[in-house]
Amino acid sequence: MAAPMDGESLMEVLDYKDSFHACHVLEMLKKLYIKRELCDVVLIVDEREIRAHRVILAANSAYFYSMFTTDMCESVQERISLKGIDHEALDLIVNFCYTSTITITEKNVQNLLSVSNLLQFNTIIESCCGFLKNQLHPTNCLGIGDFADHHGFFKLKNAAQSYAERHFLEVIKSEEFLNATSEQVSTMTKSDFLDVVSEKEVFDAVIQWIRYDEPRRKQHLPQFLKDIRLPLLPPKILVDCIESEKLVESNDSCMRLISQAKNFHLLPERRDQISFVTEARHKAGSTMIYIVGGEIHNRVFNSVRRFNLETNTWDEVAPMNKHRDGVGVTVYSGLIYAAGGCDGDVALSSVECYHPATDKWTYVQPMACGRHAFGLVELDGWLYASGGSDFSRSEYNSLERYDPVRDVWTHMRPMSTMREGVAMVTLDGAIYAIGGDNGVSILNTVERYDPRLDRWSACVAMSYRRRYFGAAVLKDKIFVVGGSDYDEDHNSVECFDPRMNRWLSLPPMLTRRESPGVAAVDDKLLAIGGACLNVETEKIDCYDPLSNKWEEFSSLPLAIEGMGVAVI
């Protein structure tokens, strides 16, 4: 390179990035920790000391971040006493902050979980819950579920409950079942997903549990008999096995229930008067698709229909309390949440929750505003609602977060763009808001929300502008299908691959669809219902990523659009 002439200057810019910088820093911090150098805080547990650096603890734990950055007295103390904490567990956790490794065993996992939960070390919580999930066995699933319930680990609790339901006939042979609480037994006997061949197996398990401590437990038998679907048993079994059981014979309430069950067979015209559940249980593991609300020719529905993938059959469950079109639907902790939507020209703010085990809808706290054609997703135990409109003013860009435990909605940072007819999905710990209508034009833009930072950022745009379309995540990719662009209804399909950071075009659907339902099931994508040129369809198309083809899958009981879809 030639030297610069007199009076001239040569300016060069180098943007250097050391790919190993983070590793080097962590390695140096580990050395400082091992040598106890530059430590500025001492944690005291059971009169034993653990030296550390405040900044490291704060970077790993929301608990310590709050402690050290607020006006708490501990923010200036060099020695901090922590009560009710296992020293060995905390020592392992602090060591993890410097090394990124931790050894989880059957002996220490519960202590690690308890301490991590108290001090908000979320990464370790996830790892411990995953460890316990892999340890589930017929002899321990009830205990793990009870532990998870006590500490608020809802995903682990649901995994343990689902495991117990799938392995019910093995669970009832365990010592843990004999020592279970009445609440634990009731949860199983009520479950719609108990894997049994006959209700006689459920009855036998209940009798076995009661006899283990008969004086204290026999009081629960009438309630258990209500949970057992006795009308599904043949009359001969009802008379010869159930009615003749001594514990049943000696209880008037039980005998009245037996009489009801027999009348189910003797007096079919009175079946609607009995108090039993008379639908067969769905075997644990059976995938159920729920179609929630929607509209046909401007008539809005509150009905809920359910499709059993194993039996390829439809049935109808309890309707919502409100009629809802353009409803937001998501699943959390095995429950279905239906929020917002519209009934005619009124946008709804109300939210209701469906319990499959009881077949009942109950209201929860409403959103701050009525929303129609918006996004509703679940992420890490929170429900997020964003976008939509209320018909009376401009489209929304606001974001609300719902805490199912406290039954409270909280405003979060809004999107950068107003979006009605938006689709929202979650992937890799983030929320994607895709497309929609901002009141001026239909959008192909995409935003990504990071809940840890409460921040939105722009993403790669779709190839097509879309509103009132469907989206789902399948195999770590986002699929969008259908929708409309002013006068044109789409059958186009796109897929976003976050590793490539690009949208890919896929084969179009067999049917053009606006306002369809979309679900990812068994590694396939279902496009359900919707409308084309204002004519609703009952067709369900299925996309298989392996063959890269769409095929006709099934049909809805009726043509409908604007419904929500939930998969359990």
LUMKEVEX-683294 format. One line per field, with one value per residue (C-alpha): x negated, y, z negated. Coordinates in nm, 4 decimals. Each point is the difference from the previous one (the first is absolute). Example, Ala and Ser with C-alpha at 12.3 -4.5 7.8 and 13.67 -1.06 7.14 Angstrom:
<pts>
x -1.2300 | -0.1370
y -0.4500 | 0.3440
z -0.7800 | 0.0660
</pts>
This chain:
<pts>
x 0.0000 | -0.1375 | -0.0785 | 0.2353 | -0.1050 | -0.0882 | 0.3115 | 0.1982 | 0.1077 | 0.0706 | 0.2968 | 0.0666 | 0.2773 | -0.0172 | 0.2998 | -0.1663 | 0.1947 | -0.1651 | 0.2160 | -0.1625 | 0.0292 | 0.2922 | -0.1772 | -0.3188 | 0.1903 | 0.1893 | -0.3215 | -0.1658 | 0.3033 | -0.0167 | -0.3652 | 0.0860 | 0.2791 | -0.2241 | -0.2731 | 0.2609 | -0.1441 | 0.1980 | 0.3031 | 0.2326 | 0.2747 | 0.0165 | 0.3131 | 0.0492 | 0.2058 | 0.0101 | -0.2960 | -0.2074 | -0.1352 | 0.0178 | -0.2047 | 0.1022 | 0.0223 | 0.3218 | -0.0029 | -0.0200 | 0.2884 | 0.2089 | -0.0659 | 0.1299 | 0.2821 | 0.2882 | 0.0141 | -0.3574 | 0.0355 | 0.2892 | -0.1840 | -0.3143 | 0.1528 | 0.2771 | 0.0120 | 0.0073 | -0.2378 | -0.1835 | -0.1061 | -0.2811 | -0.0693 | -0.3114 | 0.1409 | 0.3512 | 0.1761 | 0.2425 | 0.2482 | 0.1699 | -0.2416 | -0.2044 | -0.3714 | -0.1147 | 0.2638 | -0.0918 | -0.3694 | 0.0699 | 0.2141 | -0.2597 | -0.2666 | 0.2262 | 0.0014 | -0.3745 | -0.0345 | 0.3324 | 0.0065 | 0.1866 | 0.0480 | 0.3623 | 0.0738 | 0.3008 | -0.1309 | -0.0489 | 0.2611 | 0.2780 | -0.2298 | -0.1407 | 0.3507 | 0.1162 | -0.2999 | 0.0026 | 0.3687 | -0.0424 | -0.2980 | 0.1333 | -0.2760 | 0.2253 | -0.2515 | -0.0564 | 0.3748 | 0.0497 | -0.2836 | 0.1244 | 0.3570 | -0.1276 | -0.2011 | 0.3050 | 0.2142 | -0.2447 | 0.0061 | 0.3782 | 0.1003 | 0.3205 | -0.1547 | -0.0840 | 0.2214 | 0.2559 | -0.2717 | -0.1700 | 0.3353 | 0.0763 | -0.3442 | 0.0449 | 0.3465 | -0.1259 | -0.2768 | 0.1993 | -0.1842 | 0.3100 | -0.1598 | -0.1633 | 0.3257 | 0.1866 | -0.2661 | 0.0228 | 0.3796 | 0.0025 | -0.2516 | 0.2148 | 0.3045 | -0.1833 | -0.1410 | 0.2974 | 0.0151 | -0.3669 | 0.0283 | 0.2761 | -0.2341 | -0.2491 | -0.0434 | 0.0219 | 0.3573 | 0.1077 | -0.1392 | 0.1433 | 0.2335 | 0.3681 | -0.0651 | -0.2634 | 0.2314 | 0.2900 | -0.2100 | -0.0531 | 0.3553 | 0.1372 | -0.2461 | 0.1344 | -0.3317 | -0.0393 | -0.1387 | 0.2335 | 0.1886 | 0.2993 | 0.1382 | -0.0136 | -0.3768 | 0.0536 | 0.2520 | -0.2364 | -0.2816 | 0.2223 | 0.1097 | -0.3638 | -0.0986 | 0.2896 | -0.0689 | -0.3601 | 0.1376 | 0.3707 | 0.1115 | -0.1362 | 0.0566 | 0.3423 | 0.1621 | -0.1434 | 0.1680 | 0.3202 | -0.2034 | -0.2246 | 0.3040 | 0.1256 | -0.3325 | 0.0061 | 0.2071 | 0.2207 | 0.2654 | -0.2658 | -0.0231 | 0.2202 | 0.3027 | -0.1335 | -0.3231 | 0.1997 | 0.2082 | -0.2467 | -0.3171 | 0.0751 | 0.3313 | -0.1066 | -0.3196 | 0.0382 | -0.1307 | 0.2663 | 0.2819 | -0.0471 | 0.0171 | 0.3393 | -0.1529 | -0.1921 | 0.3095 | 0.1897 | -0.2786 | 0.0126 | 0.3737 | -0.0619 | -0.2545 | 0.2429 | 0.2735 | -0.2316 | 0.0543 | 0.3593 | 0.1446 | -0.1811 | 0.2473 | -0.1266 | -0.3704 | -0.0198 | 0.1006 | -0.2926 | -0.3013 | -0.2693 | -0.2392 | 0.1033 | -0.2682 | -0.2760 | -0.3388 | -0.2535 | -0.3117 | -0.2914 | -0.2048 | 0.3007 | -0.0221 | 0.3151 | 0.0620 | 0.2487 | 0.1839 | 0.1110 | 0.2667 | -0.0018 | 0.2692 | 0.2155 | 0.1674 | -0.0402 | 0.1480 | -0.2451 | -0.0314 | -0.0986 | -0.0132 | -0.3146 | -0.0637 | -0.2687 | -0.1757 | -0.1679 | -0.2915 | -0.0192 | 0.3637 | 0.0509 | 0.3254 | 0.1599 | 0.1983 | 0.1262 | -0.1030 | 0.1360 | 0.0536 | -0.1704 | 0.1908 | -0.0401 | 0.0438 | -0.3394 | -0.1250 | -0.3616 | -0.0732 | -0.3476 | -0.0617 | -0.2988 | -0.0810 | -0.1713 | -0.0374 | 0.2459 | 0.2691 | 0.1402 | 0.0219 | 0.2374 | -0.0376 | 0.1605 | 0.1508 | 0.3254 | 0.3714 | 0.1503 | -0.1635 | -0.1074 | -0.3633 | -0.0343 | -0.2536 | 0.1252 | -0.2107 | 0.1153 | -0.1783 | 0.1058 | -0.0807 | 0.0119 | 0.0294 | 0.3193 | 0.1267 | 0.0652 | -0.0859 | -0.0750 | -0.0691 | -0.3386 | -0.1206 | 0.0879 | -0.2517 | -0.0369 | 0.1783 | 0.2222 | -0.1980 | 0.1111 | -0.2330 | -0.3015 | -0.2784 | 0.0061 | -0.2893 | -0.1461 | -0.3676 | -0.1722 | 0.3212 | 0.1266 | 0.2725 | -0.0681 | 0.2698 | -0.0908 | 0.1433 | 0.3550 | 0.2635 | 0.3183 | 0.1846 | 0.0498 | -0.3493 | -0.3324 | -0.1680 | -0.2050 | -0.3713 | 0.0321 | -0.1259 | 0.1454 | -0.1387 | 0.2185 | -0.1154 | 0.2239 | -0.1126 | 0.0847 | 0.2801 | -0.1438 | -0.0650 | -0.2968 | -0.0828 | -0.3327 | -0.1926 | 0.2217 | -0.0905 | -0.1502 | 0.2922 | 0.3762 | 0.1216 | 0.3549 | 0.0326 | -0.3493 | -0.1332 | -0.2189 | -0.2161 | -0.2812 | -0.3377 | -0.3278 | 0.1244 | 0.1278 | 0.3348 | 0.0421 | 0.2745 | 0.0553 | 0.1888 | 0.3401 | 0.1587 | -0.1102 | 0.3066 | -0.1869 | -0.1353 | -0.0270 | -0.3409 | -0.2674 | -0.2230 | -0.0963 | -0.0993 | -0.1697 | 0.0599 | -0.2564 | 0.1861 | -0.3238 | -0.0806 | 0.3598 | -0.1144 | 0.1255 | -0.2333 | 0.0602 | -0.0400 | -0.0161 | 0.3283 | 0.2196 | 0.0257 | 0.3750 | 0.2112 | 0.2549 | 0.2762 | 0.2459 | -0.2308 | -0.1270 | -0.3424 | -0.1605 | -0.3433 | -0.1117 | -0.3483 | -0.1475 | 0.1349 | 0.2893 | 0.2638 | 0.2573 | 0.2935 | 0.2760 | 0.1454 | 0.1032 | -0.1526 | 0.2942 | 0.2110 | -0.2127 | 0.0168 | -0.3269 | -0.0780 | -0.3704 | -0.2184 | -0.3296 | -0.2458 | -0.2487 | -0.3230 | -0.1688 | -0.3356 | -0.0015 | 0.1843 | 0.2154 | 0.3503 | 0.0412 | 0.2937 | 0.1775 | 0.2617 | 0.3371 | 0.2983 | 0.2698 | 0.2518 | -0.0258 | 0.0770 | 0.0567 | 0.0331 | -0.0927 | -0.1029 | -0.3509 | -0.1526 | -0.3259 | 0.0802 | -0.2147 | -0.2704 | 0.2569 | 0.1817 | 0.3789 | 0.1898 | 0.3533 | 0.3118 | -0.0076 | 0.1693 | -0.0646 | 0.1867 | 0.2179 | 0.1065 | -0.0990 | -0.1576 | 0.0051 | -0.3111 | -0.3162 | -0.3240 | -0.3182 | -0.3591 | -0.2766 | -0.3491 | -0.1592 | 0.1876 | 0.0401 | 0.3611 | 0.3512 | 0.2748 | 0.3632 | 0.0128 | 0.3527 | 0.2999 | 0.1541 | 0.3554 | 0.0953 | -0.1609 | -0.1345 | -0.2568 | -0.1501 | -0.0256 | -0.2813 | -0.1874 | -0.1525 | -0.1906 | -0.0222
y 0.0000 | 0.3382 | 0.2465 | 0.2992 | 0.3207 | 0.3027 | 0.1680 | -0.3163 | -0.2425 | -0.3677 | -0.1199 | -0.3689 | -0.1685 | -0.3482 | -0.1564 | -0.2794 | -0.2710 | -0.2603 | -0.3120 | -0.1401 | 0.3157 | -0.1239 | -0.3304 | 0.1788 | 0.2315 | -0.2875 | -0.1964 | 0.2964 | 0.0512 | -0.3662 | 0.0416 | 0.3038 | -0.1995 | -0.2993 | 0.2225 | 0.2097 | 0.3154 | 0.3242 | -0.1632 | 0.2690 | -0.2018 | -0.2913 | -0.2159 | -0.1620 | -0.3200 | -0.2238 | 0.1972 | -0.0930 | 0.2534 | 0.0194 | 0.2836 | 0.1461 | 0.3114 | 0.2020 | 0.0631 | -0.3737 | -0.0845 | 0.2854 | -0.1106 | -0.3498 | 0.0651 | 0.2478 | -0.0369 | 0.1205 | 0.2624 | 0.1536 | -0.0329 | 0.1770 | 0.2715 | 0.1301 | 0.1691 | -0.3283 | -0.0015 | -0.2983 | 0.2183 | 0.1463 | -0.2906 | -0.2090 | -0.2955 | -0.1241 | -0.2715 | -0.2245 | -0.1988 | -0.3283 | -0.0849 | -0.3147 | 0.0893 | -0.2732 | 0.0938 | 0.3699 | -0.0838 | -0.1997 | 0.2813 | 0.2716 | -0.2216 | -0.0353 | 0.3794 | -0.0109 | -0.3321 | -0.0449 | -0.3624 | -0.1711 | -0.3650 | -0.0925 | -0.3290 | -0.1753 | 0.0980 | 0.3724 | 0.0880 | 0.0987 | 0.2200 | 0.1574 | 0.0699 | 0.1481 | 0.2333 | 0.0927 | 0.0792 | 0.2182 | 0.1879 | 0.0043 | -0.1869 | -0.0804 | -0.1977 | -0.2455 | -0.0257 | -0.1050 | -0.2539 | -0.1531 | -0.0222 | -0.1691 | -0.2434 | -0.0908 | -0.0332 | -0.2581 | -0.1809 | -0.0486 | -0.3562 | -0.1671 | -0.0150 | 0.3732 | 0.2015 | 0.0899 | 0.1275 | 0.2004 | 0.1471 | 0.0978 | 0.1601 | 0.1918 | 0.1183 | 0.1191 | 0.2091 | 0.1265 | -0.1930 | -0.0382 | -0.1564 | -0.2684 | -0.0514 | -0.0495 | -0.2388 | -0.2063 | -0.0013 | -0.1029 | -0.2761 | -0.1286 | -0.0050 | -0.1890 | -0.2545 | -0.0156 | -0.3799 | -0.0079 | 0.2976 | -0.1654 | -0.2885 | 0.2311 | 0.0878 | 0.3644 | -0.0475 | -0.1645 | 0.2998 | 0.2581 | 0.2730 | -0.0024 | 0.3039 | -0.1900 | -0.2982 | 0.2276 | 0.1759 | -0.3331 | -0.1319 | 0.3234 | 0.0111 | -0.0223 | -0.1518 | -0.2968 | -0.2969 | -0.2834 | -0.2652 | 0.0010 | 0.2193 | -0.3160 | 0.0521 | 0.3481 | -0.1343 | -0.2773 | 0.2529 | 0.2212 | -0.2953 | -0.1056 | 0.3519 | 0.0271 | -0.3387 | 0.1004 | 0.2362 | -0.0776 | 0.1864 | 0.3324 | -0.0438 | -0.1590 | 0.3443 | 0.0817 | -0.2910 | 0.1837 | 0.2752 | -0.2532 | -0.1885 | 0.3253 | 0.0318 | -0.3598 | -0.0295 | -0.2785 | 0.0231 | -0.1158 | -0.3356 | -0.2914 | -0.0530 | -0.3384 | 0.1588 | 0.2728 | -0.2576 | -0.2829 | 0.1989 | 0.3621 | -0.0199 | -0.3115 | 0.1599 | 0.0243 | 0.3567 | 0.1016 | -0.2030 | 0.1673 | 0.3553 | 0.1478 | 0.2706 | -0.2618 | -0.2150 | 0.2981 | 0.0526 | -0.3672 | 0.0358 | 0.2960 | -0.1996 | -0.2898 | 0.2390 | 0.1162 | -0.3429 | -0.0598 | 0.3451 | 0.1489 | 0.2884 | 0.1286 | -0.0061 | 0.3780 | 0.0043 | -0.1985 | 0.1665 | -0.2250 | 0.0750 | -0.2430 | 0.0651 | -0.2564 | 0.1130 | 0.0891 | -0.2044 | 0.2040 | 0.1014 | 0.0391 | 0.3378 | 0.2106 | 0.2996 | 0.2544 | 0.2364 | 0.2999 | 0.2488 | 0.1516 | 0.1191 | -0.1169 | 0.2612 | 0.2688 | -0.2264 | -0.0238 | -0.3209 | -0.0926 | -0.3710 | -0.2103 | -0.3102 | -0.2572 | -0.2353 | -0.3184 | -0.0799 | -0.3589 | -0.0875 | 0.2549 | 0.1138 | 0.3320 | 0.0799 | 0.3184 | 0.1189 | 0.2738 | 0.3312 | 0.3220 | 0.2537 | 0.2543 | -0.0224 | 0.0819 | 0.0572 | 0.1004 | -0.1491 | -0.0460 | -0.3537 | -0.1593 | -0.2850 | 0.0212 | -0.2706 | -0.2269 | 0.2703 | 0.1869 | 0.3801 | 0.1850 | 0.3785 | 0.2906 | -0.0369 | 0.1641 | -0.0667 | 0.1978 | 0.3435 | -0.0094 | -0.0864 | -0.2004 | 0.0391 | -0.2992 | -0.3136 | -0.3481 | -0.3240 | -0.3560 | -0.2961 | -0.3213 | -0.2164 | 0.1750 | 0.1127 | 0.3498 | 0.3555 | 0.2572 | 0.3721 | 0.1402 | 0.3600 | 0.1876 | 0.1798 | 0.3759 | 0.0512 | -0.1827 | -0.1728 | -0.1640 | -0.1766 | 0.0189 | -0.2295 | -0.2090 | -0.2280 | -0.1695 | 0.0303 | -0.1148 | -0.0038 | 0.3413 | 0.0777 | 0.2855 | 0.1871 | 0.2539 | 0.1823 | -0.0254 | 0.2731 | 0.0955 | 0.1346 | 0.3448 | 0.1376 | -0.0790 | -0.3364 | -0.0901 | -0.0405 | -0.0512 | -0.3107 | -0.1460 | -0.2841 | -0.2247 | -0.1793 | -0.3101 | -0.0478 | 0.3542 | 0.0520 | 0.3389 | 0.1709 | 0.2373 | 0.2415 | -0.0688 | 0.1856 | 0.0409 | -0.1135 | 0.2564 | -0.0480 | -0.0246 | -0.3384 | -0.1285 | -0.3520 | -0.0761 | -0.3510 | -0.0650 | -0.3023 | -0.0801 | -0.1430 | -0.0266 | 0.2044 | 0.2892 | 0.1154 | 0.0719 | 0.2400 | -0.0551 | 0.1985 | 0.1561 | 0.3312 | 0.3353 | 0.1876 | 0.1380 | -0.3109 | -0.3748 | -0.0987 | -0.2557 | 0.1255 | -0.2050 | 0.1018 | -0.2088 | 0.0561 | -0.0981 | -0.0307 | 0.0115 | 0.3460 | 0.1128 | 0.1073 | -0.0358 | -0.0235 | -0.0236 | -0.3313 | -0.1067 | 0.0748 | -0.2608 | -0.0203 | 0.0678 | 0.2530 | -0.1781 | 0.0632 | -0.2469 | -0.2949 | -0.2933 | -0.0767 | -0.2812 | -0.1265 | -0.3370 | -0.1470 | 0.3330 | 0.1889 | 0.2435 | -0.0860 | 0.2536 | -0.0976 | 0.1778 | 0.3339 | 0.2867 | 0.2993 | 0.2332 | -0.1746 | -0.3139 | -0.3006 | -0.1919 | -0.3670 | 0.0820 | -0.1418 | 0.1284 | -0.1330 | 0.1991 | -0.1770 | 0.1962 | -0.1664 | 0.1233 | 0.3204 | -0.0168 | -0.0862 | -0.2919 | -0.0540 | -0.3351 | -0.1768 | 0.1768 | -0.1427 | -0.1856 | 0.2671 | 0.3789 | 0.1033 | 0.3195 | -0.0282 | -0.3700 | -0.1917 | -0.1449 | -0.2704 | -0.1946 | -0.3633 | -0.3140 | 0.1821 | 0.1164 | 0.3275 | 0.0199 | 0.2849 | -0.0069 | 0.1681 | 0.3671 | 0.1758 | 0.0898 | 0.2930 | 0.0107 | -0.3641 | -0.2160 | -0.3426 | -0.3123 | -0.1474 | -0.0869 | -0.0239 | -0.1629 | 0.0920 | -0.2563 | 0.1592 | -0.3340 | -0.0327 | 0.3781 | -0.0573 | 0.0991 | -0.2613 | -0.0023 | -0.1076 | 0.0153 | 0.2304 | 0.2122 | -0.0822 | 0.3328 | 0.2710 | 0.2746 | 0.2832 | 0.2271 | -0.2738 | -0.0693 | -0.3311 | -0.1770 | -0.3286 | -0.2092
z 0.0000 | 0.0941 | -0.2760 | -0.0236 | 0.1746 | -0.2089 | -0.1293 | 0.0410 | -0.2710 | 0.0339 | -0.2092 | -0.0448 | -0.2026 | -0.1435 | -0.1739 | -0.1936 | -0.1813 | -0.2199 | 0.0221 | -0.3129 | -0.2086 | -0.2108 | -0.0677 | -0.1067 | -0.2326 | -0.1585 | -0.0453 | -0.1728 | -0.2249 | -0.0940 | -0.1017 | -0.2117 | -0.1646 | -0.0718 | -0.1467 | -0.1876 | 0.1566 | 0.0409 | -0.1623 | -0.1363 | -0.1686 | -0.2427 | -0.0105 | -0.3397 | -0.0145 | -0.3083 | -0.1414 | 0.3067 | 0.2484 | 0.3790 | 0.1526 | 0.3344 | 0.2169 | -0.0035 | 0.3732 | 0.0742 | -0.2332 | 0.1402 | 0.3582 | -0.0757 | -0.2455 | 0.0065 | -0.3791 | -0.0495 | 0.2742 | -0.1911 | -0.3310 | 0.1211 | 0.2193 | -0.2251 | -0.3386 | -0.1908 | -0.2955 | 0.1531 | 0.2934 | -0.2118 | -0.2346 | 0.0522 | -0.1962 | 0.0781 | -0.1973 | 0.1896 | -0.2069 | 0.0840 | 0.2812 | 0.0503 | -0.0048 | 0.2382 | 0.2559 | -0.0133 | 0.0290 | 0.3184 | 0.1388 | -0.0644 | 0.1553 | 0.3063 | 0.0397 | 0.0627 | 0.1846 | 0.1862 | -0.1204 | -0.2818 | -0.0968 | -0.0668 | -0.1766 | -0.1496 | -0.3448 | 0.0592 | 0.2631 | -0.2406 | -0.2090 | 0.3167 | 0.1256 | -0.3291 | -0.0285 | 0.3706 | -0.0197 | -0.3088 | 0.1446 | 0.3595 | 0.1821 | 0.2954 | 0.2052 | -0.2837 | -0.0613 | 0.3621 | -0.0197 | -0.3251 | 0.1259 | 0.3144 | -0.2126 | -0.2109 | 0.3116 | 0.1340 | -0.3363 | 0.0004 | -0.0892 | -0.1237 | -0.3475 | -0.0264 | 0.2382 | -0.2692 | -0.2339 | 0.2737 | 0.1011 | -0.3601 | -0.0388 | 0.3264 | -0.1023 | -0.3396 | 0.1601 | 0.2976 | 0.2733 | 0.2145 | 0.3068 | -0.2152 | -0.1881 | 0.3270 | 0.1285 | -0.3193 | 0.0118 | 0.3652 | -0.0759 | -0.2884 | 0.2282 | 0.2743 | -0.2482 | -0.2347 | -0.0198 | -0.1046 | -0.2363 | -0.2068 | -0.0796 | -0.1707 | -0.3657 | 0.0997 | 0.1218 | -0.3256 | -0.1892 | 0.2409 | -0.1223 | 0.0888 | 0.2221 | 0.1996 | 0.0462 | 0.0951 | 0.2634 | 0.1724 | -0.0342 | 0.1497 | 0.2865 | 0.3517 | 0.1098 | -0.2358 | 0.1931 | -0.1019 | 0.1912 | -0.2343 | -0.2780 | -0.2114 | -0.0213 | -0.1418 | -0.2523 | -0.1118 | -0.0494 | -0.2166 | -0.2172 | -0.0403 | -0.1111 | -0.2492 | -0.1580 | -0.0708 | -0.2689 | -0.0010 | -0.3158 | 0.1291 | 0.3713 | 0.0448 | -0.0270 | 0.3452 | 0.1813 | 0.1092 | 0.1669 | 0.1719 | 0.1306 | 0.1555 | 0.1817 | 0.1273 | 0.3168 | -0.1316 | 0.2761 | 0.2467 | -0.1806 | 0.1104 | -0.2296 | -0.1075 | -0.1287 | -0.1746 | -0.1872 | -0.0581 | -0.0729 | -0.0891 | -0.1848 | -0.1920 | -0.1347 | -0.3798 | -0.0156 | 0.2524 | -0.1552 | -0.3364 | 0.1364 | 0.0959 | 0.2200 | 0.1945 | 0.0494 | 0.1401 | 0.2514 | 0.0982 | 0.0539 | 0.2318 | 0.1966 | 0.0418 | 0.1120 | 0.2767 | 0.1547 | -0.1141 | 0.0776 | 0.3016 | 0.0216 | -0.3372 | 0.0789 | 0.0051 | -0.3680 | -0.1394 | -0.1619 | 0.1496 | 0.2822 | 0.2722 | 0.2621 | 0.0284 | -0.1216 | 0.2637 | -0.0477 | -0.1285 | 0.2980 | 0.2321 | 0.1693 | -0.0165 | 0.2274 | -0.1342 | 0.2361 | -0.2064 | 0.1092 | 0.3499 | 0.2380 | 0.2909 | 0.2221 | -0.2710 | -0.2667 | -0.2905 | -0.2032 | -0.3549 | 0.0793 | -0.0467 | 0.2080 | -0.0647 | 0.2428 | -0.1246 | 0.2297 | -0.1240 | 0.0705 | 0.2815 | -0.1621 | -0.0946 | -0.3113 | -0.1635 | -0.3462 | -0.2251 | 0.1843 | -0.1034 | -0.2049 | 0.2828 | 0.3765 | 0.1566 | 0.3548 | 0.0597 | -0.3409 | -0.1461 | -0.1266 | -0.1705 | -0.2383 | -0.3361 | -0.2647 | 0.1803 | 0.0012 | 0.3008 | -0.0185 | 0.2344 | 0.0011 | 0.1775 | 0.3448 | 0.0964 | -0.0222 | 0.2845 | 0.0052 | -0.3659 | -0.0754 | -0.3202 | -0.2797 | -0.1993 | -0.0432 | -0.0949 | -0.0817 | 0.0872 | -0.2281 | 0.2086 | -0.3137 | -0.1156 | 0.3428 | -0.1350 | 0.1061 | -0.2702 | 0.0340 | -0.0960 | -0.0136 | 0.3230 | 0.2181 | -0.0283 | 0.3326 | 0.2443 | 0.2751 | 0.3243 | 0.2471 | -0.2310 | -0.1145 | -0.3194 | -0.0973 | -0.3066 | -0.0855 | -0.3191 | -0.2022 | 0.1175 | 0.2530 | 0.2432 | 0.1958 | 0.2669 | 0.2988 | 0.1309 | -0.0040 | -0.1828 | 0.3109 | -0.1547 | 0.0549 | 0.1628 | -0.0167 | -0.3053 | -0.0473 | -0.3771 | -0.1815 | -0.3196 | -0.2129 | -0.2172 | -0.3143 | -0.0420 | -0.3604 | -0.1175 | 0.2560 | 0.1008 | 0.3356 | 0.0351 | 0.2834 | 0.1717 | 0.2701 | 0.3109 | 0.3494 | 0.2346 | 0.2407 | -0.0472 | 0.1205 | 0.0423 | 0.1410 | -0.1315 | -0.0623 | -0.3051 | -0.0837 | -0.2422 | 0.0942 | -0.1917 | -0.2952 | 0.2122 | 0.1415 | 0.3709 | 0.1166 | 0.3709 | 0.2631 | -0.0625 | 0.0968 | -0.1454 | 0.1265 | 0.3007 | 0.1674 | -0.0420 | -0.1321 | 0.0746 | -0.2817 | -0.3058 | -0.3533 | -0.2678 | -0.3729 | -0.2628 | -0.3333 | -0.1998 | 0.1343 | 0.0621 | 0.3452 | 0.3591 | 0.2988 | 0.3744 | 0.1826 | 0.3629 | 0.1779 | 0.1700 | 0.3772 | -0.0080 | -0.1849 | -0.2193 | -0.2502 | -0.1558 | 0.0603 | -0.2019 | -0.1443 | -0.1971 | -0.1016 | 0.1323 | -0.0416 | -0.1146 | 0.3000 | 0.0369 | 0.2602 | 0.1246 | 0.2192 | 0.1860 | -0.1021 | 0.2228 | 0.1770 | 0.0608 | 0.2679 | 0.0310 | -0.2321 | -0.0158 | 0.0315 | -0.0213 | -0.2761 | -0.1385 | -0.2547 | -0.2093 | -0.0930 | -0.2842 | 0.0641 | 0.3599 | -0.0958 | 0.3106 | 0.1195 | 0.2384 | 0.2358 | -0.0306 | 0.2141 | -0.0215 | -0.1851 | 0.1898 | -0.1049 | -0.0284 | -0.3576 | -0.1959 | -0.3801 | -0.0181 | -0.3072 | 0.0081 | -0.2192 | -0.0107 | -0.0805 | 0.0254 | 0.1997 | 0.2541 | 0.0622 | 0.0124 | 0.1687 | -0.1383 | 0.1350 | 0.0921 | 0.2908 | 0.3631 | 0.1545 | -0.3134 | 0.0405 | -0.2973 | 0.0481 | -0.2140 | 0.1635 | -0.1924 | 0.1990 | -0.1314 | 0.0900 | -0.0493 | -0.0062 | 0.0934 | 0.3286 | 0.0405 | 0.1060 | -0.1044 | -0.0200 | -0.1032 | -0.3633 | -0.1364 | -0.0300 | -0.2713 | -0.1079 | 0.1592 | 0.2121 | -0.2266 | -0.0186 | -0.2654 | -0.2608 | -0.2412 | -0.0032 | -0.2995 | -0.0086 | -0.3177
</pts>
